[in-house]
Amino acid sequence: MGSTVAYAGTSSTELSNGRLSFEAFNGREASLPASKFYSATQYKKTGGGTVTVVFGMTTESILVKSPAKTVKKGQKVGHSWGGRSVADTGDCSATGFMKSNGSTYYTPPVDRLC
């Protein structure tokens, strides 16, 4: 019997006014180059007033941020990071985050991206 190795994952963090989610996968999962990984950070706001957020994604080697976005209760907003070199992951993992009102919120890392 063989085993299947996943090169993709989703993680999320429950916040007081919504859920922050992060998805990352190696290109081979979508018949794309295995030398790239793809990721996106998303926030679904379930309560509270309108806020401005900045999404981010970080690995051992890089940190990228989105332009500021406004989100209100009931909306889902996010940012996709496109294809990045798996060499940028360092330890083959990536973490999503969101900055809002002076605080930063992180998702658990998604690993096995190499």
N, C-alpha and C positions, 0 to 999 in steps of 0.2 A: 504494500500500500504506500502510495506517495502522499506527500503533504502539499497543501496549497499555501503559498506565501502571498499575503496581501501587500500591495504597494499603495494603499489608499486608506483614508480614514476621515472621520468627522469627530470633532469634539465640541463641547459647549459648556457654557457657564451660565447658571441661573442668576439673574440680577434682580434687585427689588422691583424694577419697572420693565423687565423684559428678559430676553435670552440672547446672549452673544454666542454665535456659532462660527466655527472655522472648519473648512474642508480643504484637504490637500491630497494629491495623488500623483504618482509617477506616470509619465506619459504612456508607458507600456499598457496601462489600464484602459486607455482609450485609443489604442493603435496609433499613438503619437511617439515621437522619439523618447527612448528610455533615458536619454541624457538630460531630459527636462522634467521638472515637476511643476504642477499647476495648483494654484490655491486661491481661496476667496474667504473673506471675512464678512459676516452678516449680523445684523442686529434687528430683532423683532421687538418693538416697543409695545408693551401691554398696559402701561399706566404712566401717570405723571404728566407734566407739561412738556412742551416742545423744547428740544435740546439740540445743540450742535455737537456733532461727533467727528472724530478723525479715526479712521481704521488703520490698522497696521499689521504687519507680518514680520516676524523675526526668526532668524536661524542663528547658528553659531557664527556665521560669516557676514550676514547682511541684516539690515533693518530698513523697511520701506513703509511709507505712510501715504494715505490717500489725501486728496483735497478735503476740506471740511464739508460736511453734509448735514442738513437739518432733518430731524425726524420727529414726528408727533405720534401720540397714542394711536395704535392700530396700524401703523406703517411698518414696513420691512425695508431696510436699506442695507446696502453692502458695497463691497469693492472687490473686484477680481484682480489678481496679480499676474495673470497670464503665465507664459512659460518662462521659468528661470532655470538656470543650470543646476543640476543636482550637486555639482561641486560646491555651490554656494551654501548647501545645507550643513556641511562640516560633519555632523554626527547623524546625518540622514533624517533629521526631524525639523519641524517648523511649528511655530506657535502664532496664533492670531491674537490681536488685542484691539482695544478701543479706548480712546481718550475722550473724556467728557467732563465738563465742569471741574477741571483741575485734577481729576482722578483717572487712573489707568486700570482697565479691567482686562485680564488675560484668560484665554481658554487653555485647557491642558494641551500639551504638545501632541501633534500627530507625527508618528515616526515611521520608520521603514520606507522612506521615500526614495532610497537608492536602489 
